[in-house]
């Protein structure tokens, strides 16, 4: 299984339309899977019902991309007049692309149809992708999307200078959290962590996380700036510590859960205390990293921030756990038969748009989202905020799925194939959501 299937597919699409200037260097020039291709190839992560991928159909855009990347167009122009010659697509080329995708691409195409603004809409055959994604997640579990056996290794060292204090100023707390998030993200990339000063056969990229960029750079160390934490409206640094802010947000989250989600009153037992801690921690992480790490984060007072986002995510995390817990209980009670092996599942039962938005828009996209966060690491940038956005979108997609589809169907023989297919999907969603939360340092919850 590939660590980033969408990245691999992007390369296959680009390779179909372009080729190296020197044919003998066909394998030497590699377009990185995460490389931005402008508007040439655009994956519909969050609205795949429109199309799966849209591709620019005007030659001038592709020719500009080729000049920039030392490539040339693979196909000659075909048209009887100048206007037609400017268009990349024609009936013969579309047919050739469909045939080649079925032979060599990771996922075969179903159709390629014209769209407005000289673009083409590509749709994939759904069953091969459904089978691939569920198989990869069930096989790899928490390792889904990680670069375990990468042939390309780029060494990097990251240092952090911050006071060693359990109850830190929020700016130092944010800085330390960013450091640990970066360490966890490294497992989803081809970067290899080494200790500062350690020798390596390859050139080591030395990085340091600090609160502001120095006026004069004394060495070649790349600086990752972690922005301040400020009070709302005043835009001045907050005097809250991490401990006091965590307590404040825990209270906000519990009150919101009680009033909006029908949560029972929180008691003094150990389980409730752990729930409060998880809710508060999630709210703080969202507050600090919903914006770019170099930008100022604003503390939330009087429940006016996006704690509802953190609460909503964990509420749906609890839904996932409850569904699977209830399924296992019903299996134990003899109401449902046990889950069969994945290769016995009828994947056509997961082909409608709601299933597809979860599978294609979220599960398949997760490895690319994690990998893309580190694309500009050499410039001192890390897209942690995009991962926060992904988690929020995934929770919304699952919530929509939960409202519109019954997972735990009646225990009838004719409904068993649908039940088992949906349970496998729920297991995959839980696995990916938990992995994304783990990167951010957020603990999932078992009940709400």
GULO-641916 format. One record per residue (C-alpha): x, y, z. Coordinates in steps of 0.05 Angstrom, whole numbers, padded with zeros to 5 digits, always signed. Layout:
XYZ
...
***
This chain:
+00000+00000+00000
+00025+00070-00017
+00034+00121+00039
+00000+00175-00003
-00046+00145-00057
-00074+00213-00079
-00004+00240-00088
+00015+00179-00130
-00048+00189-00172
-00031+00262-00183
+00035+00241-00212
+00002+00191-00258
-00046+00244-00284
+00011+00294-00296
+00053+00239-00329
-00004+00225-00377
-00002+00295-00406
+00073+00311-00399
+00141+00278-00407
+00214+00297-00393
+00250+00340-00445
+00301+00284-00450
+00268+00217-00462
+00328+00181-00431
+00314+00216-00365
+00243+00191-00362
+00251+00165-00290
+00300+00219-00268
+00250+00276-00265
+00200+00261-00211
+00143+00307-00196
+00135+00304-00120
+00067+00275-00101
+00052+00335-00058
+00076+00387-00109
+00024+00441-00124
+00004+00437-00197
-00034+00503-00196
-00104+00495-00223
-00083+00438-00270
-00105+00381-00225
-00155+00395-00170
-00181+00340-00125
-00250+00350-00096
-00234+00331-00024
-00296+00358+00009
-00348+00360-00047
-00335+00298-00090
-00408+00295-00111
-00391+00348-00164
-00333+00307-00192
-00273+00269-00164
-00219+00309-00200
-00223+00369-00246
-00168+00381-00297
-00152+00444-00336
-00168+00433-00409
-00130+00492-00440
-00061+00477-00468
-00030+00543-00449
-00035+00526-00374
-00002+00458-00384
+00053+00488-00428
+00068+00539-00373
+00073+00482-00323
+00120+00445-00370
+00167+00504-00378
+00170+00513-00303
+00186+00439-00290
+00231+00423-00350
+00178+00380-00383
+00143+00379-00450
+00074+00361-00473
+00064+00288-00490
+00009+00298-00541
+00009+00341-00603
-00047+00390-00616
-00107+00364-00653
-00155+00414-00683
-00176+00442-00749
-00171+00514-00728
-00132+00557-00679
-00186+00556-00625
-00190+00480-00626
-00114+00474-00624
-00112+00511-00558
-00155+00458-00524
-00119+00399-00493
-00177+00350-00494
-00208+00318-00554
-00250+00255-00561
-00191+00210-00580
-00148+00234-00522
-00205+00224-00472
-00214+00153-00495
-00139+00140-00491
-00137+00167-00420
-00195+00122-00399
-00160+00062-00428
-00092+00078-00397
-00123+00090-00329
-00154+00021-00331
-00086-00010-00348
-00034+00028-00308
-00065+00079-00260
-00074+00065-00187
-00149+00076-00195
-00186+00068-00261
-00230+00124-00289
-00303+00118-00304
-00313+00181-00345
-00282+00247-00367
-00333+00301-00385
-00328+00375-00402
-00342+00427-00348
-00349+00503-00350
-00287+00547-00356
-00250+00498-00401
-00242+00443-00349
-00256+00369-00350
-00289+00329-00295
-00258+00261-00280
-00298+00208-00243
-00266+00144-00217
-00296+00075-00213
-00315+00073-00140
-00309+00001-00120
-00232-00003-00132
-00222+00058-00088
-00269+00033-00034
-00234-00034-00032
-00165-00002-00031
-00180+00048+00025
-00215+00000+00071
-00163-00054+00060
-00106-00005+00074
-00137+00020+00138
-00157-00048+00164
-00087-00076+00148
-00045-00017+00172
-00088+00010+00229
-00054+00069+00263
+00003+00065+00212
-00043+00084+00154
-00009+00139+00114
+00058+00135+00149
+00123+00132+00109
+00149+00068+00141
+00192+00043+00083
+00209+00107+00046
+00268+00101-00002
+00280+00176+00003
+00303+00199+00072
+00316+00272+00089
+00347+00282+00158
+00322+00339+00201
+00335+00361+00273
+00286+00404+00312
+00303+00440+00376
+00259+00477+00425
+00278+00527+00477
+00223+00535+00529
+00217+00536+00604
+00208+00468+00636
+00144+00483+00674
+00080+00444+00682
+00039+00507+00685
+00068+00550+00630
+00051+00617+00600
+00006+00602+00541
+00056+00626+00490
+00107+00575+00514
+00053+00522+00520
+00033+00534+00447
+00106+00531+00426
+00116+00464+00462
+00052+00435+00432
+00075+00455+00362
+00141+00420+00374
+00107+00354+00393
+00057+00359+00335
+00116+00367+00287
+00150+00306+00316
+00087+00264+00305
+00077+00291+00234
+00147+00269+00216
+00123+00197+00215
+00076+00215+00158
+00132+00243+00114
+00200+00224+00086
+00235+00267+00138
+00280+00229+00187
+00288+00258+00256
+00360+00262+00282
+00388+00294+00345
+00420+00362+00340
+00494+00353+00326
+00485+00281+00302
+00522+00262+00239
+00486+00235+00178
+00507+00215+00107
+00458+00267+00079
+00457+00341+00095
+00417+00353+00158
+00364+00408+00160
+00370+00442+00228
+00307+00475+00254
+00289+00513+00316
+00221+00533+00343
+00219+00601+00376
+00171+00657+00391
+00197+00708+00341
+00242+00712+00282
+00312+00739+00298
+00333+00805+00265
+00399+00775+00244
+00407+00702+00225
+00474+00677+00252
+00473+00607+00222
+00435+00565+00171
+00384+00541+00221
+00312+00547+00196
+00268+00584+00245
+00196+00561+00257
+00160+00620+00289
+00105+00606+00338
+00059+00666+00345
+00035+00697+00410
-00029+00683+00448
-00070+00746+00458
-00134+00770+00492
-00196+00779+00448
-00206+00850+00422
-00147+00880+00460
-00094+00843+00419
-00047+00843+00479
-00012+00782+00506
-00054+00742+00555
-00030+00729+00626
-00067+00662+00629
-00025+00601+00644
-00036+00534+00609
-00067+00505+00673
-00116+00561+00684
-00136+00564+00611
-00147+00489+00609
-00193+00494+00669
-00231+00552+00637
-00242+00515+00572
-00261+00450+00607
-00317+00487+00642
-00339+00519+00577
-00340+00452+00541
-00379+00416+00595
-00432+00471+00599
-00439+00470+00523
-00445+00394+00522
-00499+00396+00576
-00541+00450+00543
-00532+00432+00470
-00518+00358+00466
-00560+00331+00523
-00501+00308+00565
-00518+00285+00636
-00493+00324+00695
-00420+00315+00708
-00405+00282+00774
-00342+00275+00814
-00322+00205+00792
-00257+00189+00757
-00290+00177+00689
-00324+00245+00689
-00259+00278+00709
-00224+00245+00649
-00279+00269+00603
-00272+00340+00628
-00198+00337+00617
-00206+00311+00545
-00258+00364+00528
-00217+00421+00556
-00153+00397+00523
-00187+00391+00456
-00216+00461+00461
-00148+00490+00478
-00113+00455+00420
-00167+00480+00371
-00161+00551+00399
-00085+00552+00391
-00079+00518+00323
-00141+00535+00282
-00099+00593+00255
-00030+00588+00224
+00024+00574+00276
+00061+00639+00261
-00003+00680+00271
-00030+00704+00337
-00079+00657+00371
-00136+00688+00411
-00158+00661+00478
-00232+00647+00486
-00272+00677+00542
-00346+00670+00558
-00352+00612+00509
-00349+00658+00449
-00298+00618+00410
-00299+00555+00369
-00304+00507+00428
-00366+00482+00393
-00318+00456+00339
-00278+00416+00390
-00341+00393+00425
-00372+00372+00359
-00311+00332+00339
-00308+00294+00405
-00383+00285+00405
-00377+00248+00339
-00316+00211+00365
-00361+00185+00420
-00415+00167+00369
-00365+00123+00332
-00345+00088+00396
-00418+00078+00416
-00437+00049+00349
-00381-00002+00350
-00393-00018+00424
-00466-00031+00410
-00451-00073+00349
-00403-00117+00390
-00456-00124+00444
-00508-00146+00393
-00459-00197+00364
-00446-00224+00433
-00521-00229+00445
-00531-00267+00380
-00572-00213+00346
-00519-00199+00293
-00471-00249+00261
-00397-00231+00271
-00361-00189+00219
-00336-00232+00161
-00267-00221+00130
-00263-00156+00090
-00255-00194+00024
-00325-00222+00033
-00357-00152+00037
-00399-00128-00022
-00366-00060-00034
-00421-00039-00082
-00463-00027-00019
-00418+00033-00003
-00422+00068-00070
-00473+00123-00057
-00453+00196-00047
-00455+00196+00030
-00409+00136+00033
-00365+00165-00022
-00356+00232+00014
-00329+00196+00074
-00286+00146+00036
-00259+00190-00020
-00263+00259+00012
-00236+00239+00081
-00206+00170+00087
-00168+00170+00021
-00148+00243+00031
-00118+00235+00101
-00047+00214+00079
-00043+00272+00031
-00068+00322+00083
-00015+00299+00133
+00041+00299+00082
+00022+00367+00054
+00029+00399+00123
+00105+00393+00116
+00112+00414+00043
+00142+00482+00063
+00180+00458+00123
+00246+00482+00094
+00217+00552+00095
+00198+00546+00168
+00124+00534+00155
+00080+00477+00178
+00006+00472+00159
-00020+00447+00225
-00083+00490+00216
-00101+00449+00154
-00102+00386+00196
-00149+00420+00246
-00194+00438+00187
-00192+00366+00162
-00213+00339+00229
-00271+00388+00232
-00294+00370+00161
-00289+00296+00175
-00332+00303+00238
-00384+00341+00198
-00385+00289+00142
-00393+00233+00192
-00448+00271+00229
-00485+00279+00164
-00476+00205+00149
-00501+00187+00219
-00563+00230+00211
-00582+00202+00143
-00562+00129+00148
-00578+00076+00199
-00516+00035+00214
-00543-00016+00263
-00600-00044+00222
-00651-00095+00244
-00623-00165+00252
-00652-00192+00187
-00613-00237+00140
-00626-00193+00079
-00598-00132+00116
-00535-00166+00142
-00491-00150+00081
-00508-00075+00087
-00497-00077+00163
-00428-00108+00156
-00407-00061+00100
-00427+00000+00142
-00393-00026+00205
-00328-00034+00166
-00335+00038+00142
-00348+00062+00214
-00286+00024+00238
-00244+00058+00184
-00271+00127+00201
-00255+00116+00274
-00185+00094+00258
-00169+00155+00215
-00204+00205+00261
-00165+00177+00321
-00100+00181+00282
-00113+00254+00264
-00131+00271+00336
-00069+00235+00361
-00024+00279+00317
-00055+00340+00349
-00048+00310+00418
-00123+00304+00429
-00151+00243+00465
-00216+00213+00436
-00273+00200+00483
-00315+00137+00492
-00380+00171+00513
-00414+00239+00517
***
